[in-house]
Amino acid sequence: MKTGPRHLLTTILFLVIRCHGEDLFFNDNGKLQLPVSYNIPWMAAIQDFRTLSLITIPGTHDTMALHGGPEAECQALSLKDQLRAGIRYLDLTVHLRSDTLHVMHGIIGQHSTLREVLDTVRAFLSEFKSEAVLIRVKPELSDKGKVNQMVQSLISNDKHVWVSSGMPSMGQIRGKIVFVQKNTFTLGVPLLDTDSKGNNKVEHIKDKDKLIIKYLSQAQQACGGDNVALTYSSGTGFGTFWGMFLTPKRVAEKVNPWLNQYLRQFYSSQPRPCFGVIAMDFPGIDLIQTVVNCQFNPI
């Protein structure tokens, strides 16, 4: 049987589409394509009485790091698209310049201010009132003493912002921004970083996988306590010898599919365990949904 050019082209297109659709654990193309049935307001299914520290939450590491080249870029999706994809934890490094809090990644500006981030999150929450968005603010350089005051000024007396250190229930924070506090930033719910040393260097991917397993185990033990547990799956080989070519994107390209498979093994557990916040680089929608579904037991 002869195979014509048109048939061959159709076959190639089918394989490309199929391959693209099967692996959505990693996304670096900056385009969000959600299925019609995609459940954007996934927190609506969480009971009002459930404590925040008992919820498994997909987040992004250096949420706004879309600029600066391979060594600096950690995300591809805009903030608006991250929220619509299911991300509910934002990781922001800020620097005070000219009485404005600018979002940075190291010394690289990310073309956004904290005010603009808050406006985007408020717009999302006004549309999806069942949701809550956690925000970590990390002061950079010499601004640490002033950042709390500046953030407090930005939020003023907004009743849709949670700044208390008390651990809330889901019902108390629907439609709200929830600040989490760590080190010099003292507004919001206490945060427990499972990587107490803050070391994100990666020389070998398998070693990173082992660390993530260790940190997620610690997160399970911390869930339900007075802190929101946080585990970063992100990393970079920049500054190391053996991992010098492992940019954040290359690390995520390897780690994300592995993380998806690792988490799914807990689906058979009754009840499914809590992992707290998992902050990722370049997450695809399938990985985000895997994290979301960690708390929902099959009926």
N, C-alpha and C positions, 0 to 999 in steps of 0.2 A: 504493500500500500504506500502510495506516495504521500509525502508530507509537504504541503505547500507553505509558502512564506507566511500567509495569514494564519494558518494553524499553528505554526512554530511561534509566531509573535504572541498569539493568545496563550499558549502554554507558558512562555516566559513570563508574561504579565501575571498569570495565575500563581506561578511559583514565587514571584517577587512579593505579591500581595500576601500570600499565605505565610511566607517566611517572616514578613514584617509583622503580621498580626499575631503570630504564635509567641513571640518573645517581647513582651511589653513590660519587662522588669527594669529596663534601662532606657532612658529617653534623653537624647542629646540634640534632637532636631528642633526644639523650641516650638513645636506645634502640638496643640492639644486636640485630639479627636476622641470624643467620648461617645460610646454606644448610646443609642436612644434610651435604653433601659438603665443607664448608669445612675446610681443613687448618690447624688451630690450631698444631700443633707443626711448623712449616715448616722449622725448623733441622735437623730429623732428616735431611733430604736433603743436607745439606752435609757433605762429606768431613771426617773427623777431622783430616786433615793441613792443611786450609786455614787460612791465617793470618787472624786477626780483621780485620786492616786490608785484607783482600781481599774482604770481604763487604759487600754493599749491604744496609743495615738501615733499616727504617722506624721513625721515632721521632716524638715529639711535643715541641713547643716549649712551655715552661711547662706541663708535664704535668698538674699539679693545679689549674690556673687555671680552675675551674668557677664561681667566685663573684666578685661585685664589679661587675656591670653591664657594658654593652656595651664600654667601653674597656678593661676588665680581663680579660674572659672569653676564653680561647683554646681551650678544649676543651668538649665536651658529654658525652663518655663518661666513666664512672667509671674508675679505674685498673684494676680487675678486668676491665672490658669492653675497655679498650684492649689489655691483654695478650692476651686471648682473640681479639681482632681481628688480632693479629700485630705489635703495637708491641713493639719490643725495645730502645728507647733512651728513657730518662726524663730530663727536664730539670727540676731542682728548685732553687728559690731558698729558702734557709732563714735563719731568724732565731732567735738564742738568747735565750730568755726563761724565767726561773725554772728554769734548768738543763734546759730542754727545747728541742730543735730543732723549731721550728714551720715548716711549709711556707707560703711567702708568694708573692704576686705584687706586687712593689713593696711598698707599705705595707699591702696588703690580705691578711688572713689567709685561708687556704683550708681551714679546719676540719679540718686533719690535721697530724700530726707525722711526722718522718722515721722514727721507730720504727714507726708504723702503716703507712707506705709499705713499709718493709722487710718487715714481717710479711705484707703482701699479696703482695709479690713472692715471698717464700719459699714461701707457700702455692701459688702458681701453679707454681713450679719443682718443688715436691714432686710435683705432679700430672703435669707435663710435663718429665721429666728430660732430654730431648734439647735443651732450650732454654737460652739464656743471656740475661740482661737487663743492659744497660749503664745505669749511673746517673751522671749528672753532678750534683754538688752545688755550688751557687753561694752562698757566704756573703754575707749582706746586712748593711748598716750597719756597726756596730762589732764584729761578732762574728768577724771573719775569722781572728784568731789562735787562737781556741778551737775552731773548728769541726772541724779535723782531729782534735783530741784527743777531742771528743765523739763523732765518727763512729767512731773507733777503739774507744771504749768500748762503743758500741752493737753493733759486730760482734764484739768480743772476739776469740776464736780460732776463729771459725766457718770451718771448712774449705770451706764452700760460698760463700765470698766471695773474689774476686780483688782484691788490693790491690798487687800487684807492678807495677813500671813496665815490665817485659819484655812484649813483644808475644806473646800466647798463640796457640796453635792452637785450632780449634774443639773438638777432643777434650779439651783441657785445661780448658775452661770450661763444659762441659755441666752443667746443673743448678746453675749458679752466678750470683751477682750479680757484675758486673764494674764496678768503679769506674773512671771516667776522670778524669784530672786536667788542670786548666787554671788558670793564675794562682795564686791563694792556696790552692787546694785541691790537696794534693799526694799523695793516695792513688790508686793505680791507673795505668792505661795513659795515656800522653800523648795529648792531644786537639789536633787542628789545626783551628781554626775558619777556614773559607775566607773569611769576612768579617772580616778582621783589625781593622777599625774598629768592628765591633759596631753598625753603623747599621741599624736595622730600620724607619726612617721611609719611608713610601710616599706620594708625591703623585700618581703616575700608575701604573696597573697595568702598562702596557707596559714602563715603565722597570724595574719589579720583575722582570718576566719576563726582561729582558736581564741583569739582575744574577744571577739564578738560573742562567742559562746559563753565565755567566762563572765563578761559584763551582763549579758542577758540573764544569766543565772542569778547574779547579784540583784538585778532589777526585780526578778520574781520574788525574791526574799523581801525586798523593800516595799513592794506593792501593798497598798492598804494602810501604809503608815502616814507619818506627818509630812513626808516629802514626796514630790513628784520625781520618780526615777527617770533618768535620762541616759540613753546609750547612743553613741555615735557609731554608725557603720562606715563613716567616711574616712578617708586617709589620703596621704600623699607621700611619694618617695623623694620629693624635693629635699635636698640637704643630706641625703644618705648616699652611700656608694653603690650598693647592689640594687637599690630601687630608684636610681637617679632618673629613669625614664618613666616612672610610674606617676603620671599626673593624676589629679583627682578624678578625671574622666576615665582614665584607664583602670584605676582601682575600682571605681563604681561599676564599670563594664564587666569586671570579673566577680565582684562581691555581690552585686544585686541579685543575679540569678541564683547564686548559692544561698543568699539570705532568704529568698522566697521559698526555696526548697526546705531549708532548715525550719522555718516557721510553720510550714504546712504539716510537718510531722506531728505537731501538737494538736492538730484538728481532731484527732481521735480521742484526745484526753477529755474527761468529764469531771469537773468543768474545765474549759480551756484556760490555760494560765494567763496571768497578766504580765506584761513586759514594760509597762510605763510608756514613755516617749521613745521612739526610735527615729533618730535624725539621720537622714540619708542624703547622698549626692546623686543627682540625675535619676531620681526614681521614676519608673514607668507606672502606668495606671494599674497593671496587674499586681505589681509589688505593693503599691499603696493599698489596694483592695485586700491583699493577703494580710497586711498588718491590721486593717480595719476588722476583718473577719475573725481575728484572734479572740475577740470577746464574745462573739455570737455563737452559742451552742446550737447545733441542729435540733429541731423539734422532732 
